[in-house]
């Protein structure tokens, strides 16, 4: 296991020794040290397979996916807390992790996700986290009282929820995958797919600027970041829906960036005669 506390030399050795096994990097915050080490991992892997041309786009996309995973982690914590307060009879299943297949619980879970109070509380978490990251980046000791909400939250996450960056390689592709232990609900999945399909239609009609203008004018601007990721893939002649996949598996959210190692050839059959 490697994380932000692992030094660069150890990370380099870890990558070298994990030729067949997935490379795993665990994430708590996106402070500057964590970002630098994630960038190092991405660049080292792409350099090894001589596809450095994807480096800038891969870094941007992976950082966006990690940011989304962190937000999803906080949303999950907020939602579970509200569920237990409003519906004490759900607590036993929630604590045992048996609630994912319970229709009543997940129905209420989805309703809470959409609630304005939940969104406002998420903004508070993000604002507090931004202050914490600023302190970390400036080498200011963490004020445990000031940031108790986040610190307690992350202590719980070590037991129940994690965010990790995985990298796998086969003979044709490199996979960079963000795995978040918070679930991807059907409503969230539908919303993501709908936004990405809408962006694809705008892209095909050369109406990219119009799409982003509409998103800026829309208070429900979810999907803006993923649309920018898709645009970067289009600019690399990669079909976004094949090369950036977001799905739920075993009640965890997976966001997978797939980059080709071998150039994709278009084969043309010529008539010999």
Secondary structure, DSSP 8 states (H G I E B T S, - for coil): -B-TTS-HHHHHHHHHH-SSS-EEEEES---HHHHHHHHHHHHHHHHHTT-GGGHHHHHHHHHHHHHHHHHHHHHHHHHHHHHHHH-GGGHHHHHHT--TT-HHHHHHHHHHHH-HHHHHHHHHHHHHHHHHHHHHHTT----TTTTHHHHHHHHHHHHH--EEEEEEE-SSEEEEEEEESS---HHHHHHHHHHHHHHHHHHHTT-HHHHHHHHHT-S--TTHHHHHHHHHHHHTT--HHHHEEEEEETTEEEEEEEEESS-----------
